[in-house]
Amino acid sequence: MTAGVALENLSKRFGPVEAVRELTLDVLEGEFFSLLGPSGCGKTTTLRLIAGFEEPTTGRILLGGRDVTRTPPHRRPVNTVFQSYALFPHLTVRDNVAFGLRFQSASKDVGRRRVAETLSLVQLEGLENRRPSQLSGGQQQRVALARALVLEPAVLLLDEPLGALDAKLRRALQLELKAIQQAVGITFVYVTHDQEEALTMSDRMAVMSEGLVQQLGTPKEVYEEPATAFVADFLGVSNLMTARAAGGGLVRLGAAELVAGRGDHGASGEIRLTIRPERVRLEPPASSGENRLPGIVERVVYLGPTTQFVVRLNGGPTLQAMTASGEAQTPYAEGSEVTVVLPRDALRVLSA
């Protein structure tokens, strides 16, 4: 599969601030690709560079194999959907969607057909004559998406388009947006700080920090195999502990000796250990076996589908464990003594 978007050693400086640093990555044609990271990490600047709203300080941008680094925005085969939908309040849904077609050479019949097909794709049939003020937030988001898709761009850029919606509607539209992308088959580059959005929709994702890509991979790879402490901490909830490694996966956490089956087995000296809360198990006190540590339950939090346990290891750090609330009633109340199990295949060494 060819690259829909290729960034080669891309950098962008704003005075002394380097917002994007020597960024090189390929977004495959027809891929749903997400740029994920906290505010100020460079993800929106990267999107604006692809769109042509900013010029790079160094590096190249290729779309479909064509160098567009110095091509103005209106001559690039891309369109952008922003968090602010910027719909024309005096125009109907149909006219908002059709607005950009007036600058293309399509006939009126072709334009009407494309508008009708696009409105059907985003499930807005029957609302063609309404104005934006008569629509819900989710419907306005669909209009903005249809207005971009009707122009049939090679690449669609989306800058946190669900950010203004409530949590329940945002989750529903995540699934719809992914289904629309698969239906139209064009490349989506999606910017978000929301981990759930990136995990739900992406074919691949890049986690960014301080203008650099910390890790690139599928959602499963990035979540289950974090390459750095930043990725482990930013993506979902993770237990991060400072320990010392002797090589070969052997580590010492305080006075306890553990075996880590994942990560950098060649590391020695001070390292970080990480394990996801859902992989931590709790057993009765004094149970024996590998990677078992005594602790006390400090807090139990019911979260609906899951229950969170905050456990302090004897003489050590505090860890989180997560279990499904539908499982058998746990006997571990606050103040209970427990054995914390850190399975070796879930315990990962990260070089400090």
N, C-alpha and C positions, 0 to 999 in steps of 0.2 A: 504494500500500500504506500502511495506517495505522500509526501508531506504537504498538508494544506497550508501550514504556516511554518516557516523556518526562521529562527532567530540565531544570528551568528555573532558572538562576542559583543552583544548589545549592551551599551552603557548610556546612562542619562544623568547628567549633573545639573543641579540647580545651584549655581554659585559654588560654595564649598561642599554642598551636600551631594553625595552620589546616591541617587534614588534607586538606580538599577546598575549592577556591577557585572560586567563581562558575562552576560546571560546568553547561554547557548542551549537551545532545545528545539525539538521538532514536534509539531502537532499534526497527527496523521489526518489525511483526507477522510471526512465523514466521522470524525471522532468527537466525543463530548469530553473536552479537556477543561479542567478547573485549575485556576490559580488561587491557592488558599494561603491565608496568613493574617496576622494581626494588622491593625492600622499602622501605616507608615512602612510596611515591608517592601513596597515597590510593585505590588500586583496591579493596582489601577494605573500607575505610570506605564507599566508594560502594555496594558490594554490600549492606552492612549497612543503609545508608540506604534502599535499594530494598526490602529485606526488612522494614523496620520495626524492626530491632533497635537502631537509633540514630535520634534525631530530628535533623533538620537545624537548623542555626543560622539560616539564611536559605534561601529558595527553595522550589520546589514539586516534587513527584513525582506523575506521572500514570501510571496503568496502564490501558491500553485507553481512554484519554481521560478517565478518572475521577480526580479529585484524591484521593490517598490519603495526603497528607503527614502528617496527624495520625491516620490509621487504624491501629489496633494490628495487629501481625503476623498474628494468627490470622484477621483479617478481610480480609486482602489475598489476591488470587488468585495467590499465588506459593508456591513451595516451594524449599527450599535443600538442596543436597548439599555436605557439607563434606569436607575432607581426612581428618578423623577420621570414620569411617563411623558410629560410635556405634550399632552394632547391639545388639539385646538378646541376650545370650549364651545365655539359657535358652529362647529361642523358636526355632522352626524357621524356615527360609527363608520358607515360606508365611506363617507368622504374623507374621514381621517385616514382610513386604510389606503384609500386610492390616491392620497395627496402626492406621494412621491412618483407615481406613474406618469404624471404630467410632464416629467423631465425625461422620460424614456420615449422610445419611438413606437411603442405598442399601440395598435389601433384601439378604438373605443370598445369594440366587441371583445377583443382579447383582454383588455383591461378589466371589463366587467366580469369576464369569466374568471380571471385570476383573483379578483377581489372576492367573488362568491366562493371559490375553492378555498381561499385562505381563511375566510370567516367560518367556513364549515370545519376546517382543520382545527381551529382554536375554539370551536363550540360556541359561536356567537350568532348562529342562525336565528332569525326572528328579532334580533336587536339592531338591525342595520340602520334604522331611522332614529334611534335614540342618540342623545347627546351625552358627553362624558359625565355631566352632573347627574344624570339619571342612571348611572352604572355603579355597581359596587367596586371596591378596590381590586378584587380579583378579576372582574370583567374589564376594568381599565387596563390592567396588566396584560390581558389577552389582546386588547386593541393595540397596545404598543408593540406587542410581539408580532401581530398580524401585519402591522404597518411596515415592520422590518422585513418579514418573510415574503411579502408580496413582491418585493423588488428582486427576489431570487438571487441573493448574494452568494458568493462562494464560501464566505466565512461570516458567521454571525457572532458578534461580540456582545457579551451581556455583563453589565457592571452592577452587581448586586440587585437584580431586578425584583426580587421578592422581599427586599429589606423592609419595605413600608407596610407589609401585611402582617396580620396577627398569626400566631404560631400554628394554629390548626389549619388555616387556609394555606399558609406557606408550605406545610407538609403535603397537603393535597396537590398543590400546584407543582411541587418538585416532581412528582410522578407524572403529571400531565406534560411538563416541559420535556422530560426525558422521552416520553412517548412521541411527542411532536418532533423532536430531533431525529428519532429513529425513522419516523414516517417521511420526513423531507430528505434525510440523508446528507445534509450539509454539515460542515464543520462548525461546532460551537466552541467558543472559548469563553469560559464563565469565571468571573471574579467573585469571590466571596470570602468572608471571615467566618462563616458558619460551617462548622465541621460536618454537621449532619447533611447539609446540602451537598457538600463535596462528596461525601461517602455515598449518598443515595443516588446521585445522578452521573457521576464521572465514569468514563472508561479508563482514564488515567488522570493523575493530578500531580501538581508540583506544589510542595509546601515551601513558602518563601519566608525569609527573615533578613532584614537589613540589606535588601537589594539582591540577595543571593538565593538560589534554589538549594534548600537544605536536603530535600529528597524528592525523587521523581519515581512514580510507579503507579500500579493499580491501587484502588482504595484498600483492598485486602493486604497487598504488600506493605503499603505505608503504615496501615494500622497495626498489623501483626508483626512487622519487621522494621520498627523505627530505626533509622540510621544514626540519629543524634538524640541527645537529651532534650533538645528543643522540640523535635518532632514528637517524641514520646510524651512530653508534657503538654504540647499544644493540641494534639489530635486525640480527643477523648480524654478520659481520666486515666492516669497512670501513677503507679507507685514508683517513685524515684528515690533510690538510696545510695549513699556514698559508702563504698566498700574498698577492699584491697584485693587485687588479683595476683595469683602466683603462676598464671598461665594454664592452658589446657582446660579452662572453664572452672578451675578451682578458685573460690573466693572466700574471703573472711569478712563477715558482717558483725562487727563488735567481737565477741568471743566465739561466735558460731562459725562453723565451716559449712559452706554450701557448694553445690555443683550447679553451674549454669550451662544449659545445653544450647543456648542461642547466643549470637552476637560475636564479638571480637575475642576469640579464644587466645589470641597472641598477646593481648594486653597484659601488662604487669604494673604493679604499683597502684596508685589511687585510680579508681574507676567509678562509674555509675552503674547500678543495677536497676533494671526496670521490669515490672510485671503488671499486667492489666488486672484490675480488681476482680473481674469475672473469672480469672484463672486461679485466684487465691482460694484455698479451701480452709474451712474451720473444722477441727476435730476435738473430741473430748481431751481434757488436760492429761499430760503425761503419756500420750500416744507416741509410739516410736517409729522410726524410719528415716529415710533420707529427707533432707531439707525441711525439717520440722523444728519450729521455734515456739517456746512458751510465750503467752501473752495474755492480756486482760482486755475484755470488750469495754470500751469507754462510751460508745454511743451506738444505738440502733435506730436507723431512719427508714421508715416505710415510704417508698416512692411509687406505690401503685404496682406496676408489673415487677419491680425488683425491690429488694430490701438491702440497704447498705449497712455494713458493720465497720465501725472505726475501732481498730485494735492497736493497743500499744504493746510492742514487743518488750519483754523484760530487759531493762537496761538498754533499750534501743529505740528506733524510730517508730512513728505511728504509720500503720498501713490501712488501706481500705480493702474490704472484701465485698463482693456483690453476689447475691443469690436471687434466683427467681422466686417471687412471692408465692407462686402456686405450689412450690415444693412443700414437703412435709413440715409441720410446725417445728421451728428450731428451738432447742432448749436454751440457746445462748442469749441471756438477757444482759443488760448493762451491769458491769461488775463481775461477769462470769470469767473464770479462768478457762482458757482454750489453748489448743495447739494450732498454730498457723502453719499450713502446708504450702510451700512454694515449689510447685512441680518443676523439675529441671528443664522440661521441654517448653516451659512458659517463661523461664527466668533468662533475661538477656543482659549481656555485658556490653556497656557502651564506654568507649575510651573517654576518659576525662580530658 
